[in-house]
């Protein structure tokens, strides 16, 4: 599996909410493809966020980058957002007590 974490600091709370909504809307098909498995948003401050993505493989991430995400992140930078990221192979473990009802399913 392949994980990508984005750290974004926005100019204000309104910009943060607008970009999160745009990202959710624009990336919904990545869940439909079955290649993006999990995405988690961590509100760090009122105007900053960490986004964790878990994908089946690196090839899918590279395909999506060339299709639209590189431009999406560049647009955020041009609007004054500060974007950084880390990525790499990811080993995932889960608890036998996991309750999928605690998660929001994208359909």
Secondary structure, DSSP 8 states (H G I E B T S, - for coil): -EEEEEEEE-SSHHHHHHHHHHHHHHHHHHHHHT-EEEEEEEEEETTEEEEEEEES-HHHHHHHIIIIIHHHHHHHHHTT-EEEEEEEE------TT--GGGS----
